Amino acid sequence: MLFQKKKEIKLNDKPRVLFIALNGIGDIILATPCFENIKKNLPKSNVSVLTRSDSVGAVLNNPYIDSIIEYSSKKTVFSRLSFLLKLRKMGYDISFYTYPNVNVMSAVLSFLIGAKCRINFDYKFFGVYCGFLNSISIPVDSDKHDIEKNLDLLRALKLKIHSKKLFIKIKKSDEIFINNILKSKIKKGDVLIGMHLGSREFKRIWSAGNFASLVKKLSQDRRIKIMLVGTSMEANLIKNFDEFKLPNVINLLQKTTIPQTTALIKKCR
């Protein structure tokens, strides 16, 4: 892979590192191997993650992250600019912009935060590749898994990849919470199936009517219990379908955190 560099990058052994991850929950989970690998390469580094408020749960209590910074997309332009300039004063040595978001605004945002070394993917602006605001620009290889794309950020600094495992911290209290919910609803021999209906991107959504038909068909087997997880978006999607009110459907919409949902997923068939 060809990395486009402006100058040779020299790392100190205690760098202040910022990962900019402003996409959805799934995207930031696919970036979690980066956090472990940066700490294993630079154990004295201070690692921060800038992410959306609704994605914080995906990185909460992650042992490879020193601090989480919440970014609200509801801010005005002026308040966003003020927020970014405050981050600039933190004096980051390295910033990584995780995949996706390969567009000109990601480079502008990284530039405003002002890390000494800004590593981002290359992007097109009106059909022209524009990586002039990055210290290192990485071409996007569409044949690679998103985990590998994110790890290319670290490879650009010639860092060793120790692990490619995804990571969400589940505490004992999360498991106890889920066990307490399920103990009165699931019995031995039951098959637990999870469903999450929504997405912030409409093109990714299978119709709620299709899910309802699937629920009705699965419900013919009394051993099958169907668990609904998600937020107010999913609650709105199911409201016009009686199938989601069947006795074997466990509605946990808006009732679990991301770590609790992860503990729940572990119990699904």
C-alpha positions in Angstrom: 0.0 0.0 0.0 1.3 3.5 -0.9 1.1 6.0 1.9 1.4 9.6 0.9 3.5 11.5 3.4 4.3 15.2 3.7 7.4 14.6 5.9 9.0 12.0 7.9 7.1 11.3 11.1 9.0 11.0 14.4 7.2 9.5 17.4 8.0 10.2 21.1 7.4 7.4 23.6 4.6 9.3 25.3 2.4 10.7 22.5 -1.0 12.2 23.0 -3.2 10.3 20.6 -6.7 11.1 19.3 -8.9 8.7 17.4 -11.7 10.6 15.6 -14.6 8.2 15.2 -17.8 10.1 14.4 -19.8 7.4 12.6 -22.2 4.8 13.9 -21.9 2.3 16.7 -20.9 -0.5 14.3 -18.2 1.6 12.7 -16.5 2.4 16.1 -16.7 -1.2 17.1 -14.8 -2.1 13.9 -12.1 0.4 15.0 -11.6 -1.1 18.5 -8.6 -3.2 17.4 -6.7 0.1 16.8 -7.0 1.1 20.4 -5.4 -2.1 21.6 -2.6 -2.0 19.0 -1.7 1.6 19.7 -1.3 0.8 23.4 0.8 -2.3 22.7 3.1 -0.3 20.4 3.2 2.8 22.6 2.3 1.7 26.1 3.0 5.2 27.6 0.7 6.9 25.1 -2.4 8.8 26.2 -5.3 7.6 24.0 -8.5 9.7 23.6 -11.5 8.8 21.4 -13.7 11.5 20.0 -17.1 10.0 19.2 -20.8 10.7 19.0 -22.8 10.7 22.2 -24.9 7.7 21.2 -21.8 5.7 20.5 -20.0 6.2 23.8 -21.3 2.9 25.2 -19.3 1.0 22.5 -16.0 2.2 24.0 -17.0 2.7 27.6 -14.5 1.1 30.1 -12.2 0.0 27.3 -8.9 -0.6 29.0 -6.9 0.7 26.0 -8.6 4.1 26.1 -7.6 6.8 28.6 -10.5 9.3 27.8 -13.7 9.5 25.8 -14.7 12.9 24.3 -18.4 13.2 23.3 -19.2 15.2 20.2 -22.8 16.4 19.7 -24.0 16.6 16.1 -26.7 19.0 17.3 -24.3 21.8 18.0 -24.5 25.1 16.0 -21.7 25.8 13.6 -20.2 28.4 16.0 -20.3 26.0 19.0 -18.8 23.2 16.9 -15.9 25.4 15.9 -15.4 26.5 19.5 -15.4 22.8 20.6 -12.8 21.9 17.9 -10.5 24.8 18.9 -10.6 23.6 22.5 -9.4 20.2 21.3 -6.7 22.0 19.4 -5.4 23.4 22.7 -4.9 19.8 23.9 -1.8 19.6 21.8 -2.3 16.1 20.3 0.8 14.5 18.7 -1.1 12.1 16.5 -4.7 12.0 15.2 -6.3 9.1 13.3 -9.6 9.5 11.5 -11.2 6.1 11.5 -13.1 4.6 8.5 -15.5 5.6 7.0 -16.0 9.3 6.4 -13.6 9.6 3.5 -14.5 13.2 2.5 -13.1 16.6 2.6 -14.8 17.6 5.9 -12.9 14.8 7.8 -9.7 16.4 6.7 -10.9 19.9 7.6 -12.0 18.7 11.1 -8.6 16.9 11.6 -6.8 20.1 10.5 -8.8 22.3 12.9 -8.0 19.9 15.8 -4.4 20.4 14.8 -2.4 17.3 15.8 1.2 17.4 14.8 0.7 14.3 12.7 -2.8 13.8 11.1 -3.4 10.4 9.5 -6.6 10.1 7.4 -7.8 8.3 4.3 -7.5 10.0 1.0 -10.7 11.3 -0.5 -12.0 13.0 -3.6 -13.2 16.6 -3.7 -15.0 17.4 -7.0 -13.3 14.4 -8.6 -9.8 15.4 -7.4 -7.8 13.6 -4.7 -7.3 16.1 -1.9 -5.0 15.0 0.9 -3.2 18.3 1.4 -4.6 18.8 4.9 -3.3 15.4 6.1 0.2 14.6 7.2 -0.3 11.1 5.9 -3.0 10.1 3.4 -4.1 6.5 2.9 -5.8 5.3 -0.2 -9.0 3.3 0.5 -8.8 -0.3 -0.7 -12.4 -1.3 -1.2 -11.4 -5.0 -1.2 -10.3 -4.8 2.4 -12.5 -5.4 5.5 -13.2 -2.3 7.5 -11.1 -3.6 10.3 -8.1 -3.9 8.0 -8.8 -0.4 6.6 -8.6 1.0 10.2 -5.4 -0.9 10.9 -3.9 0.7 7.9 -3.9 3.9 9.9 -1.4 2.3 12.3 0.6 0.7 9.5 1.2 4.1 8.1 3.4 4.7 11.1 5.0 1.3 10.7 3.4 0.1 13.9 3.1 -3.7 14.5 -0.4 -5.2 14.5 -0.7 -7.5 17.5 -4.4 -8.2 17.4 -7.4 -7.8 15.1 -10.0 -8.7 17.7 -13.1 -6.5 18.3 -13.6 -5.4 21.9 -16.6 -4.2 24.0 -16.2 -4.2 27.7 -19.0 -6.2 29.5 -19.0 -5.8 33.2 -20.3 -8.4 35.6 -23.2 -6.1 36.5 -24.2 -6.1 32.8 -24.4 -9.9 32.7 -26.4 -10.0 36.0 -28.8 -7.4 34.6 -29.5 -9.5 31.5 -29.7 -12.8 33.4 -32.4 -11.2 35.6 -34.4 -10.1 32.6 -34.2 -13.5 30.9 -34.6 -15.9 33.8 -38.4 -15.5 33.9 -38.7 -15.5 30.1 -36.4 -18.2 28.8 -36.4 -21.8 29.9 -34.2 -24.7 29.1 -34.4 -25.8 25.4 -35.6 -22.4 24.2 -33.8 -20.8 21.2 -33.2 -17.0 21.6 -33.1 -15.0 18.4 -32.2 -11.3 18.4 -33.6 -8.7 16.1 -32.5 -5.1 15.5 -34.6 -3.5 12.8 -33.2 0.0 12.3 -30.3 1.9 10.9 -29.3 5.6 10.5 -28.9 4.8 6.8 -32.3 4.1 5.2 -30.7 1.9 2.4 -29.6 -0.6 5.1 -33.0 -1.2 6.5 -35.0 -4.3 5.7 -38.7 -3.4 5.9 -40.4 -3.7 9.3 -43.2 -5.7 7.4 -40.6 -8.3 6.4 -39.4 -8.6 10.0 -43.0 -8.9 11.2 -43.6 -11.8 8.7 -40.5 -13.5 9.9 -41.6 -13.1 13.5 -45.0 -14.7 12.7 -43.3 -17.6 10.9 -40.8 -18.2 13.7 -43.5 -18.0 16.3 -45.0 -21.3 15.0 -42.2 -23.0 17.0 -42.9 -22.4 20.7 -39.3 -23.0 21.7 -38.3 -19.8 19.8 -38.1 -16.6 21.8 -37.5 -13.4 19.8 -35.7 -10.5 21.5 -36.0 -6.9 20.1 -33.1 -4.5 20.8 -32.6 -1.0 19.8 -33.6 2.6 20.4 -36.6 4.9 19.8 -36.1 4.4 16.1 -36.8 0.7 16.3 -39.7 1.3 18.7 -41.3 3.6 16.0 -40.7 1.0 13.2 -42.6 -1.8 15.0 -45.6 0.2 16.3 -48.0 -0.7 13.5 -47.4 -4.4 13.5 -49.2 -6.7 16.0 -46.7 -9.5 15.3 -44.2 -7.8 17.6 -46.7 -8.2 20.5 -46.9 -12.0 20.3 -46.2 -13.8 23.6 -42.8 -15.1 22.5 -41.5 -11.7 21.6 -39.3 -10.0 24.3 -39.4 -6.3 23.8 -36.2 -4.7 25.2 -36.2 -1.6 23.0 -34.8 1.4 24.9 -34.1 -0.8 27.9 -30.5 -1.8 27.5 -27.1 0.0 27.2 -24.6 -1.1 24.5 -22.6 -3.3 26.9 -25.9 -4.8 28.2 -27.0 -5.5 24.6 -23.7 -7.1 23.9 -24.2 -9.4 26.9 -27.6 -10.2 25.5 -26.2 -11.0 22.1 -23.9 -13.5 23.6 -26.9 -15.5 24.7 -28.6 -15.5 21.2 -28.5 -18.5 18.9 
